[in-house]
Amino acid sequence: MEQKVFFNSKSGRVCGILKKYSGNVAVIICHGLTSSKDSKTGTALRNTLIDDGITTLSIDLYGHGESEGTMEQLTVSKSVESVVGAYEYLKQNGYDKISLVGSSFSGSVCIVAATLLDLSAMVLKCPVFDYAELLRYRLKEHGVETWKKDGKIEVYQTILGYGIYEDATNLNIKELARKVTCPTLFIHGAGDKMVPPSHSEEAYKMIHSKEKKLYIIRGADHFFIHEKHFNEVIKEAHDWLVKFARG
């Protein structure tokens, strides 16, 4: 059974799609920047995991889709609060084995969330590890200074406030990564030019999970536009979650 649900977080109301199966195992699925709970990856995963008796909750992060907030006020920390709200919602509804899936922007979101929550497993697809570092790389010093002066900038046809950069700078993501202990799979395209594979490689080295895997797909870009690459992503993520989500 699939239904739209709403629940509260510290940063406002969150909307999600709950694909429900009887039992106590669930996976929270997060999307990338400017995407939503209806992302291609999220949709494919929830359709395949239900066949294995795993409930999924695909959410709109803060400022996205039907969740409260604006893109101009978006930060990693507010998005983490969306994930924590989803986790608490599932706990209140009888799920005690909960895993997490993140993509791109929500990679850093999930890493922070993993230090706050008791997770059974985690899958990160082409994750941004250090978001402040990525923004500096893309905008260069002059771009960041202009952004600070103007207070906002247009990125991917959306307006982001300077607060997202300040917040990411204040997060000691490398120290936080060392606190991650749940089984974690990193999937990255070798040809990803938007978020270099080095983000997954660095995070993989830093986390303290006994069970961890770095899976690089040759020839794949950030969006895994070729069907064979996308299917490979879904298979790897599915297999990892089936193996570890039940704890």
JOPEHU-V384783 format. One record per residue. RES is the residue in one letter. SS is DSSP state (helix for helix, strand for strand, loop for the rest). NEAR is the number of other C-alpha atoms within 10 Angstrom. D_LAST is the distance of its C-alpha to the last C-alpha in whole Angstrom. Layout:
RES | SS | NEAR | D_LAST
RES | SS | NEAR | D_LAST
//
This chain:
M | loop | 9 | 24
E | strand | 13 | 24
Q | strand | 10 | 26
K | strand | 12 | 27
V | strand | 14 | 26
F | strand | 15 | 27
F | strand | 15 | 25
N | strand | 18 | 27
S | strand | 21 | 26
K | loop | 13 | 28
S | loop | 18 | 30
G | strand | 16 | 30
R | strand | 18 | 29
V | strand | 27 | 27
C | strand | 25 | 27
G | strand | 26 | 24
I | strand | 22 | 23
L | strand | 22 | 21
K | strand | 20 | 20
K | loop | 18 | 19
Y | loop | 18 | 17
S | loop | 12 | 17
G | loop | 13 | 13
N | loop | 17 | 11
V | strand | 22 | 9
A | strand | 32 | 11
V | strand | 30 | 12
I | strand | 24 | 15
I | strand | 30 | 18
C | loop | 33 | 20
H | loop | 26 | 24
G | loop | 21 | 26
L | loop | 18 | 30
T | loop | 16 | 32
S | loop | 16 | 29
S | loop | 22 | 28
K | loop | 24 | 25
D | loop | 17 | 27
S | loop | 18 | 26
K | helix | 13 | 27
T | helix | 23 | 23
G | helix | 24 | 22
T | helix | 15 | 23
A | helix | 15 | 23
L | helix | 21 | 19
R | helix | 24 | 19
N | helix | 14 | 21
T | helix | 14 | 19
L | helix | 21 | 16
I | helix | 16 | 17
D | helix | 10 | 18
D | helix | 12 | 15
G | loop | 16 | 14
I | loop | 24 | 12
T | strand | 26 | 14
T | strand | 29 | 16
L | strand | 28 | 18
S | strand | 27 | 20
I | strand | 30 | 22
D | loop | 29 | 26
L | loop | 34 | 26
Y | loop | 29 | 29
G | loop | 24 | 32
H | loop | 23 | 31
G | loop | 19 | 31
E | loop | 17 | 31
S | loop | 23 | 30
E | loop | 19 | 32
G | loop | 18 | 34
T | loop | 14 | 36
M | helix | 17 | 35
E | helix | 18 | 38
Q | helix | 16 | 36
L | loop | 23 | 33
T | loop | 21 | 31
V | helix | 25 | 27
S | helix | 19 | 27
K | helix | 22 | 28
S | helix | 27 | 25
V | helix | 25 | 23
E | helix | 21 | 24
S | helix | 31 | 23
V | helix | 29 | 20
V | helix | 20 | 19
G | helix | 20 | 21
A | helix | 26 | 19
Y | helix | 26 | 16
E | helix | 17 | 18
Y | helix | 18 | 19
L | helix | 23 | 16
K | helix | 15 | 15
Q | helix | 10 | 19
N | loop | 10 | 18
G | loop | 13 | 15
Y | loop | 18 | 12
D | loop | 20 | 10
K | strand | 20 | 7
I | strand | 25 | 9
S | strand | 28 | 9
L | strand | 27 | 13
V | strand | 25 | 16
G | strand | 26 | 19
S | strand | 26 | 22
S | loop | 24 | 25
F | helix | 24 | 26
S | helix | 29 | 23
G | helix | 29 | 22
S | helix | 29 | 23
V | helix | 29 | 22
C | helix | 28 | 18
I | helix | 28 | 19
V | helix | 24 | 20
A | helix | 24 | 18
A | helix | 25 | 15
T | loop | 16 | 17
L | loop | 14 | 17
L | loop | 18 | 14
D | loop | 15 | 11
L | loop | 23 | 9
S | loop | 23 | 5
A | strand | 28 | 8
M | strand | 29 | 12
V | strand | 26 | 14
L | strand | 26 | 18
K | strand | 27 | 21
C | loop | 31 | 24
P | loop | 30 | 23
V | loop | 28 | 26
F | loop | 30 | 25
D | loop | 20 | 28
Y | helix | 26 | 30
A | helix | 19 | 33
E | helix | 14 | 34
L | helix | 17 | 33
L | helix | 16 | 36
R | helix | 14 | 38
Y | helix | 12 | 38
R | helix | 12 | 39
L | helix | 13 | 41
K | helix | 11 | 43
E | helix | 12 | 45
H | helix | 10 | 47
G | helix | 15 | 45
V | helix | 18 | 43
E | helix | 13 | 46
T | helix | 14 | 47
W | helix | 18 | 44
K | helix | 16 | 44
K | helix | 10 | 48
D | helix | 11 | 48
G | loop | 13 | 44
K | strand | 17 | 43
I | strand | 18 | 42
E | strand | 11 | 42
V | strand | 10 | 39
Y | loop | 9 | 38
Q | loop | 8 | 40
T | strand | 11 | 39
I | strand | 15 | 40
L | strand | 21 | 38
G | strand | 20 | 39
Y | loop | 22 | 39
G | helix | 17 | 37
I | helix | 21 | 34
Y | helix | 22 | 35
E | helix | 14 | 36
D | helix | 16 | 33
A | helix | 20 | 31
T | helix | 14 | 33
N | helix | 9 | 33
L | loop | 17 | 29
N | loop | 11 | 28
I | helix | 19 | 26
K | helix | 16 | 26
E | helix | 11 | 25
L | helix | 18 | 22
A | helix | 23 | 21
R | loop | 17 | 21
K | loop | 17 | 18
V | loop | 24 | 16
T | loop | 20 | 13
C | loop | 23 | 10
P | strand | 24 | 10
T | strand | 27 | 13
L | strand | 23 | 15
F | strand | 25 | 19
I | strand | 24 | 21
H | strand | 29 | 25
G | strand | 24 | 28
A | loop | 18 | 30
G | loop | 17 | 33
D | loop | 19 | 32
K | loop | 10 | 35
M | loop | 14 | 33
V | loop | 21 | 30
P | loop | 20 | 31
P | loop | 22 | 28
S | helix | 16 | 29
H | helix | 22 | 27
S | helix | 26 | 24
E | helix | 17 | 25
E | helix | 14 | 26
A | helix | 24 | 22
Y | helix | 20 | 21
K | helix | 13 | 23
M | helix | 16 | 22
I | loop | 21 | 19
H | loop | 17 | 17
S | loop | 19 | 14
K | loop | 11 | 14
E | loop | 12 | 12
K | strand | 20 | 15
K | strand | 15 | 17
L | strand | 16 | 20
Y | strand | 17 | 22
I | strand | 18 | 25
I | strand | 18 | 27
R | loop | 12 | 31
G | loop | 12 | 33
A | loop | 18 | 31
D | loop | 20 | 32
H | loop | 20 | 30
F | loop | 17 | 30
F | loop | 21 | 29
I | loop | 10 | 32
H | loop | 11 | 33
E | helix | 9 | 31
K | helix | 10 | 30
H | helix | 18 | 28
F | helix | 17 | 26
N | helix | 14 | 25
E | helix | 14 | 24
V | helix | 21 | 22
I | helix | 18 | 20
K | helix | 14 | 19
E | helix | 16 | 18
A | helix | 23 | 16
H | helix | 19 | 15
D | helix | 12 | 14
W | helix | 19 | 12
L | helix | 27 | 10
V | helix | 16 | 10
K | helix | 12 | 8
F | helix | 18 | 5
A | loop | 22 | 5
R | loop | 16 | 4
G | loop | 16 | 0
//
